[in-house]
Amino acid sequence: MTLLVAINLGGLAIIAADKKEVLIQDGEIYPLHESAEKIIDTGIGLITGSGYVSLLHDVKTEVSNETISNTDQILSIILRNREAIQRNLFLNENQKSQLLDKTGWLLSYRTIVDELPKLRVVFGVNLCGLPTCQQ
């Protein structure tokens, strides 16, 4: 993933992402394709990300296959998939750190604040800008 853009206009959020996926290996960038579906409708908003393609794909697939009713579910999916990278025996600690530190998420979601509907946009590596996030 090379580009994410979000604009929160209050009642409307605009989220854009390019369609390119690349592989970065030994400091070299190798284009994979330019047709990735990067923005997923979660049912409560949209999600996309940048970084490690396999991690992004796994999270998007899992989110797409569940009925999402709150941000806790999305956060749980992201954290569970990040933990799977941490347990990967084929990656050394430096590789794991590089992959996880360079993967971030952009999420829009609808919520109620002071009995009024609100639209929020959050970006982060763990999405810990969410009110319920526990690290």
Helices and strands as residue ranges (DSSP letters): E 4-8, E 13-17, E 21-25, E 28-33, E 40-41, E 46-50, H 53-64, H 71-87, H 93-101, E 104-113, E 116-124
